[in-house]
Amino acid sequence: TQLTSEATLEHWPNLSPDGGFIVYASNASGNWDIYLQRVGGSKAINLTEDSAADDTQPALSPDGEQIAFRSERDGGGIFVMGATGESVRRLTDTGFSPAWSPDGKEIVFATEGRLSPEGGSSISQIWSVEVSTGETRLITEGDAVQPSWSPNGRRIAFWTIDDKGQRNVRTIPARGGEAVSVTDDAFMDWSPAWSPDGQHLYFSSNRGGSDNLWRVPVD
């Protein structure tokens, strides 16, 4: 089902927990803004129209009441706002690809914002920040981008460029520790997302000859 039909770029869709709304980033206004739209509706609401800086990568909280996003305003970082664009506040002065913990108390993010598996000029770390206090903690020291928190809150999936230059999907304990490989091959495996029951990881891969979606059990 097609949800948007504007003649502009629309990236980073994120579905609300109840499935009733989507948030996404679009350059319809001349710069990147975050939009809210009802699934099945046609009118999108610009939530960041008061910001001249680019706002991207929105992620709705588990209760649907807040949106974390990447913004270039004031030097860039991870910001949080209400679900209809109110009460914007900064959480960090760095970070990309924010993802909420299942309990909504923390947000995990990467220090590099790779948009494709071909990119990667520096080692990216993954950090977590407490939403209420802004306190941060380091989760990974090796390369890791596009984190995704498991539904049970125990592990974080990500993709990495390893020492051999391979792009593989891994998971790591949410409190930090040793990472475990989910894929380990010469294909470009990236952009992981958990199934709702936490039993599988979906990811993008060119292992079929072109980029497609694949699924792997996490056991």
Secondary structure in CASP SS format (residue, H / E / C, confidence):
PFRMAT SS
TARGET T0000
AUTHOR 0000-0000-0000
METHOD secondary structure of the structure
MODEL  1
T C 1.00
Q C 1.00
L C 1.00
T C 1.00
S C 1.00
E C 1.00
A C 1.00
T C 1.00
L C 1.00
E E 1.00
H E 1.00
W E 1.00
P E 1.00
N E 1.00
L E 1.00
S C 1.00
P C 1.00
D C 1.00
G C 1.00
G C 1.00
F E 1.00
I E 1.00
V E 1.00
Y E 1.00
A E 1.00
S E 1.00
N C 1.00
A C 1.00
S C 1.00
G C 1.00
N C 1.00
W C 1.00
D E 1.00
I E 1.00
Y E 1.00
L E 1.00
Q E 1.00
R E 1.00
V C 1.00
G C 1.00
G C 1.00
S C 1.00
K C 1.00
A E 1.00
I E 1.00
N E 1.00
L C 1.00
T C 1.00
E C 1.00
D C 1.00
S C 1.00
A C 1.00
A C 1.00
D C 1.00
D E 1.00
T E 1.00
Q E 1.00
P E 1.00
A E 1.00
L E 1.00
S C 1.00
P C 1.00
D C 1.00
G C 1.00
E C 1.00
Q E 1.00
I E 1.00
A E 1.00
F E 1.00
R E 1.00
S E 1.00
E C 1.00
R H 1.00
D H 1.00
G H 1.00
G C 1.00
G E 1.00
I E 1.00
F E 1.00
V E 1.00
M E 1.00
G E 1.00
A C 1.00
T C 1.00
G C 1.00
E C 1.00
S C 1.00
V C 1.00
R E 1.00
R E 1.00
L C 1.00
T C 1.00
D C 1.00
T C 1.00
G C 1.00
F E 1.00
S E 1.00
P E 1.00
A E 1.00
W E 1.00
S C 1.00
P C 1.00
D C 1.00
G C 1.00
K C 1.00
E E 1.00
I E 1.00
V E 1.00
F E 1.00
A E 1.00
T C 1.00
E C 1.00
G C 1.00
R C 1.00
L C 1.00
S C 1.00
P C 1.00
E C 1.00
G C 1.00
G C 1.00
S C 1.00
S C 1.00
I C 1.00
S C 1.00
Q C 1.00
I E 1.00
W E 1.00
S E 1.00
V E 1.00
E E 1.00
V C 1.00
S C 1.00
T C 1.00
G C 1.00
E C 1.00
T E 1.00
R E 1.00
L E 1.00
I C 1.00
T C 1.00
E C 1.00
G C 1.00
D C 1.00
A C 1.00
V E 1.00
Q E 1.00
P E 1.00
S E 1.00
W E 1.00
S C 1.00
P C 1.00
N C 1.00
G C 1.00
R C 1.00
R E 1.00
I E 1.00
A E 1.00
F E 1.00
W E 1.00
T E 1.00
I E 1.00
D C 1.00
D C 1.00
K C 1.00
G C 1.00
Q C 1.00
R E 1.00
N E 1.00
V E 1.00
R E 1.00
T E 1.00
I E 1.00
P E 1.00
A C 1.00
R C 1.00
G C 1.00
G C 1.00
E C 1.00
A C 1.00
V E 1.00
S E 1.00
V C 1.00
T C 1.00
D C 1.00
D C 1.00
A C 1.00
F C 1.00
M E 1.00
D E 1.00
W E 1.00
S E 1.00
P E 1.00
A E 1.00
W E 1.00
S C 1.00
P C 1.00
D C 1.00
G C 1.00
Q C 1.00
H E 1.00
L E 1.00
Y E 1.00
F E 1.00
S E 1.00
S E 1.00
N C 1.00
R C 1.00
G C 1.00
G C 1.00
S C 1.00
D C 1.00
N E 1.00
L E 1.00
W E 1.00
R E 1.00
V E 1.00
P E 1.00
V C 1.00
D C 1.00
END
